[in-house]
Amino acid sequence: LADHDPTMHGEVAAIRDACKRVGTHSLKGCTLYTTAYPCPMCMSAALWAGIEKIIYGCTVDDTADIGFKDDEFYEAIKSGEAIPLECSDRGLCQELFREYDSLKAQRY
């Protein structure tokens, strides 16, 4: 929290560091070791990176015991009540996507 960055969790830092070290966005075939069961953000980052296995020590209940609320985040996501979502300017955004797609840029 020194940088006031709520996304800088240990797993995210490890993924960023590993990608820099191997020189690619893909960590396919890698295992992530972490002290606790990953929060939804870290789990998503691991999925985006292609990590194939996660080894963790503490459970979600263990993290709740010391004040983390990952279980609340998982429940909010499951229920669809995490953050209100609203679709806006879909046509304009679709045009941007088509432009991007025409570049044939590398995808994750």
C-alpha positions, -999 to 999 in steps of 0.1 A, spaced: 0 0 0 30 23 0 23 33 -36 -15 37 -29 -21 10 -55 -49 -14 -46 -40 -37 -75 -5 -43 -63 -10 -77 -47 19 -102 -43 5 -124 -71 2 -95 -95 37 -83 -87 51 -118 -93 32 -121 -126 45 -88 -138 81 -96 -127 80 -131 -144 67 -116 -176 95 -91 -177 121 -117 -170 109 -141 -197 101 -113 -221 65 -123 -229 30 -119 -217 25 -157 -216 34 -177 -185 20 -209 -200 34 -239 -182 42 -219 -151 31 -225 -115 23 -196 -92 32 -200 -55 14 -177 -31 8 -175 7 -30 -174 3 -58 -185 -20 -59 -158 -47 -84 -130 -46 -106 -126 -77 -83 -100 -92 -52 -121 -88 -70 -152 -101 -80 -133 -132 -44 -120 -137 -32 -156 -134 -58 -167 -160 -48 -139 -184 -11 -148 -180 -18 -185 -188 -6 -198 -155 -15 -235 -153 -13 -242 -116 -15 -222 -83 -1 -235 -51 -14 -216 -20 -10 -219 18 -38 -201 35 -75 -205 27 -101 -178 21 -113 -184 57 -77 -179 70 -75 -146 52 -109 -135 65 -96 -142 100 -70 -114 97 -94 -90 80 -93 -96 43 -127 -97 25 -120 -119 -5 -150 -141 3 -172 -110 0 -157 -102 -34 -163 -137 -47 -199 -137 -35 -205 -102 -50 -192 -114 -84 -212 -146 -83 -244 -128 -75 -238 -102 -102 -240 -74 -76 -203 -65 -74 -205 -30 -91 -234 -17 -112 -226 -21 -149 -241 -1 -176 -235 -4 -214 -230 29 -231 -220 40 -266 -218 4 -278 -218 13 -315 -188 37 -311 -169 11 -291 -177 -16 -316 -162 6 -343 -130 10 -322 -128 -27 -318 -132 -32 -356 -104 -7 -361 -82 -25 -336 -91 -59 -352 -80 -46 -386 -45 -40 -372 -42 -78 -367 -23 -70 -335 -12 -98 -312 -38 -108 -287 -34 -124 -252 
